[in-house]
Amino acid sequence: MILISLDTLNRSALRAYDERAVRLPAIDAFCDESVRFERAYSSASWTLPAHGSLFTGLYPDRHGATDRRVTLSAGAETLAEGLARRGYQTAGFTGGGYLDAEYGMARGFEYYESFERDKSGPSETGAQLVQRVRSFLKEGRNSSRPLFLFLHSYAVHNYYDVRPEIADSFPGVDFLPRKNYIDCAIGRGPCPPGAWRQMRRLYHAELRDFDRAFADLQSELIAAGIWDEAVVVFMTDHGEGFEPERGRKHHGGRLHGDQLHIPLLVRLPHSGPGVIEAPVSIVDVLPTLLDFAGGGSDAGIDGRSFAPLLGRAGNYESRPVFAMEHYFEWREGRRFLPGRISELPVASAVIDEDDWYIRKRSGPEELYDTESDPGQHRDVLGQGTGLEALRALVSERRRPRTQTPLRGESPALEKNLEDLGYVGEEDE
């Protein structure tokens, strides 16, 4: 069983979802043989709470990892813990940051390794990730047990790093220093002329580079006898905004479709491709994979298995899905951090069929009809029907977050998060 999370991957960056996307030979081929979910949604628009939901099957208010200062709830069983109980060897390779063990993300993993930025530069390439996996397959794999392999990369997230080999693919282009890009993206500084055009180009260049690594990864896993018989899930935790003219830029603090409408592809052994229109959430991945591992999940989680949509026995009933933000806020084009831990969401969203409703702590409500307006250009709050029902759904979901421990002090982790562009904005 293989779960791949390519952090900050826009749905529109894949040809499976948008025929105008750049060609990615390896990933495109994988998409062509996989089941594609057309309506998959994240629970949050930044890495920590979204991966918390992926690992626990709980929305952020229940797993509690909603702020860089706190960890996952110790009472929430993780996907790796559930699979370990079922006899799986569990191995995780991550880019660190909000996937660091300090946040509780390593629970249940027999082998868990985060990339060490202080020794190897600001971000890990896809090729470096594959090398780590190659070493594990050679030295740490226990072939007598089924394997759960979790792979996470910030390669696309850190498109603003402007690695020399990426810059060399754009002869004659003078790219800006990474600090200028980060300051521009979060509104901490001005955006020099052409900054957003350069950032888009760097984003897609990093994605093409990762595609080459994806091809190598697949070859390694085929050679190891793992790939062909594995359930493979390829997805992201959230997207990225590239519309500064609309105030939709970067990620964290917003709950629009460019952040939450995510790619989700599942390749099943001995099964063909398909398209699933039913809405699913990131919280549904855990119960689904536990289903494929041969056992059900805790009935008390928020997620529900979509394995029946993939041919397994059982029924899947559509329901509204939620997203929430406890940490970041955008004000006047700038992203801010809270001075204290927010117990209640600063913004919430509910997606019910084609209705996408957003309520913020401050500022107007928003409502979009995603069938007629998938890009969410027209707020139809004053025209929409069923508004009171949507308000009631958000109100029912509005609850204090589960109390979780403060994470330990770690200067190395703080530096790691700063390299990822998450630390340094002014607090309230």
N, C-alpha and C positions, 0 to 999 in steps of 0.2 A: 504494500500500500504506500503510495507516494503522494505527498501534498506539497505543492510548490506555490509559494506566495511571492510574486514579483511586486514588491512594494511600489505603490503610486502608479500603477499601470492603468491608463485611461482605456475605457472600453472602446472608444473610437480609434485607438491606436492599432487595433487588430482588424485585418481584412475580413475576418469572420463576422464582425459587427459593422464594419464600414468599408465598402469596396474601394474607397479613396485612400485608405491607409497605405503606408509604405509596405513594400513586400518584405516578408520575413520568412524565408524558405522553410526553416525547421519548425517554427511555431505555427506557420500557416498549415503545414502538412499535418501537424498534431491536431490542429483545429478541425481539419477536414475529416479526421477519423474519430472525432469525439462527439459527445452529446453537448450541444450548446444551449445554455440557459439564457433566454432573451430578457428575463426580468429578474435578475439577481441583484440584491441590494446589501450594502454594508450597514452596520449599526452605528458607525461613526466615521468622521472624515480625517482621522489621523491614526497613527500606527498603534499606540498603546491600547486604547479602548477597543479598536477594531480587532486586533489580534487576541485581546482578552475574550471577545465574543467568539472568535473562531475556535479558541482553545477550550472554552467552557460551555458553549451553547447557551450562554446567558447574555442578555442585553447589558450595556455598561452600568446601568444603575444597580444591577444585581451582582455583577462580578467585582465592581468597586474600583477597578483600575482606570480611573477617569482623570488623573492628574499626575504629573511627572514625579510627585512626591510620595505616591502611595502604590501599593502592590495589589496583585490579584487577591481575592478573598481566599483564605486558607481552607474554607469550607466547600469550595467549588472544585469538583473533580475535573481534571483536565483530560483532553483527548488522549494524551500520552499515558496518563495514569489508567484510563479505561482500557486502552489497548495493551498496556503492560499486564494488567490483571487477566487479560485473555491470552497471555502467553507470547505476545509480540516482543521482539527486540526493537527498542525505540531509539532512534538516532536523529538528532536535530543539528542543522548547520545554519547559523543565522548571521546577519550583518551586525548584531549587537544592538546598541541603543535601547529602544523600548522592548526589544526581544531579549535583553540581558537577563541573566538568572536572578539578579536583584529584584526584578519585578514578579518573580514566581513563574516565569515562562518555562523554566527548565524542569518543573515538577513532572515526574513520570518518565522522563527521558533517562535511559541507561547511559546514553552518550549524548552530550550537548556541548556544542562548541560555538562560541561567538567570535566573530572576526575582531582582531585586536588592531584598532586603527593607529594607536600610538607607535606601533612597530612597522606598519605596512602602508602608511599613507592614509589620507582622509576617507577613502571608500574602497570597498572590495569590488573587483571586476567579476563578471560571470566566470571568466577563465579561472580565477583564483578560487572561487566557490567549487568549481568542478574538480580542481586539484585536491581540495580538502575531502570531497566525497570519494575521489579515487583512492586516497590514502586509507580512508575508513574501509572501503570494500576490500582492500588488500590486507589490512592489518586487524580490523575490528569486527568484521562481519561474522555472525554466527549463523551458518547456513542451515543448522538444524531447527531454527525457529523462523516463523514468519516475520517479515521486516516491515516496520513503519518508518519511513524516511520523510522527514520534514525539511524542506529547503526554503530559505528566505534570503532575498537579496535586495539591497538598497541601490543596485547599479543604476536603475532608471530614476529613482528618487534623487540621487546625487548627480543629476545631469549638469549641474552648475559647477562641478569640480573641474571641468575642462582639462581632462587628461591629455598629455602630449599626443598620444596616438590617435585620439579623437580629433584634436585640433588639426593634426596633419592631414586629415581627410577633407579639410576645408582650406585649400591653399589660398593665401592672400587675405584671409579673414583675420582681423585682430579681435580676439575675444577679450571680454572684460575680466578683471579679477573676480574670483568667486564671491568675495564679500559684497561687491557691487550688485551681483545678481541676487544674492540673498536679501540684501537691504531693499532692493527694488521689489522683490516678490512679496515681502511681508509689509511693505510700506514704511520701513524704517528709514529709508533714504530715497533720493530721486532715482528715476529710471532714465538712464542715459539713452540717447537716440539709438533705436534699433535693438534695445536690450531684449524685448520680448520676442522679436524675430530670432535673435541669436539663441535664446533659451529654448524655443521650439525646435530649432535645428539641433541643438545639443541633446535634447530629450530623445529625438528620433534616432540620432547617431548612437546614443547609449543603448537604445532598444535594439538596433541592428547588431551592435556588438554582443549584446546578451543572446541574441538569436544564434550566433555562432557557438556560444558556450552551451546553449540548449541542445544543439546538435551533438556536441561532444558528450554532454551528460547522457543523452539518450544512448549513444554508442557504448558508453561505459556500462550502463545498466543493462543493455542487451547482452553485452559480453559476459556480464556477471550472472546472467540467467534470471534477472529480476524483472525487467521491463515488460516482457511479453505477457506475463501472468498477473501483473499488478493492476489494481484500480489506481488510476492516476488522475489527480485533481490539479488543475492549473487555474490560478485565480490571482486576485489582488486583495488588498485590504481597503483601498480607497483610490480615488483618482487624483487628478491635478487640474487646476484651473489655468487656462491660457486666454482668458478674455478680460484683460484689464479694463477695457472700455466699458464693461458692464459691472465692474467690481468683482468679477469672479476670477480670482487668481490664487495660485498656490493651493494649499489645503489646510485643514484645521479651522474650525470656527464657523463653517457654513454647512448647510444640509441640502444643497441642490443636487441635481442629477449628475453634474460633472464630477462630483465627489462620491456620491453614494451608489450610482447605477454602475455596477462593476461587471467585468467579464468573469464568467465561471464556465469552465469546460471540464467534462469528465470523460475520460477514456476507459472503457470497460474491456477486459480481455474477451476475445471471441464474440465481440458484439460490434455492430456497425454504428455509424454516426446518427445523429438525430437532432431535433430542435424541440425544446421544452418552453412553452409559453407561460406556464403557471408561475406566479411570483414566489420566489424563495429568498431567504435571508442568510447572511453569513452565519447566524446562530444555528442554521439547519445543517451545517456541514458536519459537526460533531456527531449528532445522532445518526446521520446517514452513513458515515464511515464505521461507526460502531455496528450498525446493521450489517454492513458488508463483512465485518469481522466476526459475525456470527452471534451477536447478542444485542439486545435492546439497550436503551439508555435510561437514565434517571427520568422518571415522569415529571419531576419538578423543574426541569429546565425550560427555557423559553423556546428552544428550537424543536423542530419536528423533522423526522426523517423524510427526505424526498426520494428514498430508495424505490418506493413504488412507482415513481415516474421513470425509473430506470429499469423497470422490468421485475423488480422484486415483489413478493406477495405483500398485500396490504393496500390501504387507501391513503391518498393524500388530498386533504381539503385545503383550498386556498383560504388565506386569512390576511388581514392587514399586517404590515410589518412596520417596525419602528426604527428610528435613529435618534441619537441625542448627543448633545455637546455640553460638557461640564467645565471646560477648561479655557479654550481660546474664544476671543470675541473680536470682531472687526468693527472699528469705529472710524469713520471718516477716512477710509482707505488704508487703515493701519491695523495690524493684528496685535492684540494685547494679551498678556497673561494675568491671571487673577492673583491678588496679593494673598488670598487665603483659599483653602480648599472649598470648592463649591459643593454643597450637599445636594442641591437641587439643580436640574439642568438649566443652563443659560439659554438653551434652544432645544426644541424637540420637533420631530417630524413624524408623520404617519403617512404611509403609502397604501392606499386602499383601491385596488384595481387601477384605474387611470387617474385617480385623484391624488395629488401630492400636496399635503398641507404642512406648513411650517409655522410654528409659534416661537417667538423669541422673548427673552426676559424684558428687553427694551426694543422698541421699534415695532413696525406694523406686522400683522400676520400676512402670510402669503399662501396663495392657492393656485395650483397649475393643473391643467388638463393635459396629461402627457400623451394622450392619444392624438389630439389635434395639434399639440405643441410640445413635441418631445424635447426640444431645446430649452424649454421653460423661458420663453421670451415674453409671454403675456400673463400677467397676474390677473386671475379671474375671480378674485375674492368677492367682488361685488356682484358677480353674475352666477357664481357656482351654486349648485344645489347640493343638499346634504351637508352643508357647512357645520350645522350644529352637531351632527353625528361625528364628524371629524374632530371637532373641538372636544367632544365628550371622550373620544378615544385617547386623545393626548392628555386630558385631565386625569383619566383613570390611570394612565401610565406615569404621571408626575408624582414621584415619590422620592424620599431621601435615599441617597445611594447607600448600599451596604457598607458598613464601616470596615475598613481594612487597614493593616499596619502601614506605618511609614516605612519607606525603604531605607536601607542603610546609607550612611554618608560614603560617597565614592567620588573623589576628584576625577578619576579616570573616566567614570561613567558620565560625569558632567561635561567633561571635555568631548566625549563621544557624542553626546546630545548636541553640544554646540556645533560640532562639525556637521551634524545633520540639519542645522538651521533651526533647531527647536528652542534654544536657550539664548537669551540676550534681549528679547523685547522688553519694553518697560512694563512693570507691574502696575496694576491700578493704584 
